[in-house]
Amino acid sequence: MTNLEKYNEIFAEVFGVPNEVLNDSFGKDTVESWDSVHQLNLVALLEEAFDIMLDPEDIMGLTSYKAGKEILSNQEVEL
């Protein structure tokens, strides 16, 4: 499984959506179910899957699918 597939699987699992709906506009402003609990679940699963530790500012900034890709890129995780 590629890193992008793992990333998509995590988002799909946390938000209960099919992979097909995941795109750069998927975020807290467009997803009604996006709340702090979902965001923290997302953080925990991403940290575990990619063996990283996110900084508090990254955790607060993880507000969209696109932002997550950028944060992982900054952590030297290639998607």
N, C-alpha and C positions, 0 to 999 in steps of 0.2 A: 504494500500500500504506500502510495506517495504521501509526502507531507501535505499536499493540497487535499488529497482524499481524506486524510485524517482530520484536517482542519474543517472541511465541509461536514464530515460525519459528526464532529463535536457540535457544530452549530445546529445541525439537523436534530441531534439528540436533545440538546438543551431547549430548543424552541418547538420541538415536535412538528417540524416542517420537512417536506421533501427537498432534496438537494437542488432541484430545479428552480426553487424560488430564491436561492442564495445568489446575491449579486451585490455590487458596490452600493446600491441604494438601500440594502437591508440594514436597518439600524433602529436605534431607540425612537427616532422621529417617525418612522414608517411602520414599525412593528408594535401593535397594540399590547402584546404580552411582554414586551421588554421592560423589565423592572430590575431592582437591585439584586434580588435573589437570583434571577436568571443570569445577570452579569457576573455575580460571584461564582455561580456554577460554571460559567464559561471560563473564568479565570482559573479555577481549580483544575478543570479538565485540560485546558491548554498547557498549564504548567506541568501537569503529570505526563501528558502525551509527548511533549517536546523537551522534557527534562530541563525546564527553565524556571527562573524565579522572577516574576514581574515586579517592578518598582511601583510604589503607590500611585505615582502620576500615570503610569501605564495602565494600571487597574482602573483609574478614574477615566482615562481616555479611551478605554475599550467600549465604545458606544456604537460601533457599527462593524459590519463584515469587513469593509474596506480598512477601517482603523486597525482592526485586529491583524490584518495582513501586514500593515506598516509596522506595527509593534513587533510582530514576529521577525520581520526583516531586520529591525534594529537589534534584535536578540540573535542575529545571525542564523535564523532558521529560514531556509530557502523553500518557498512554496511553488 
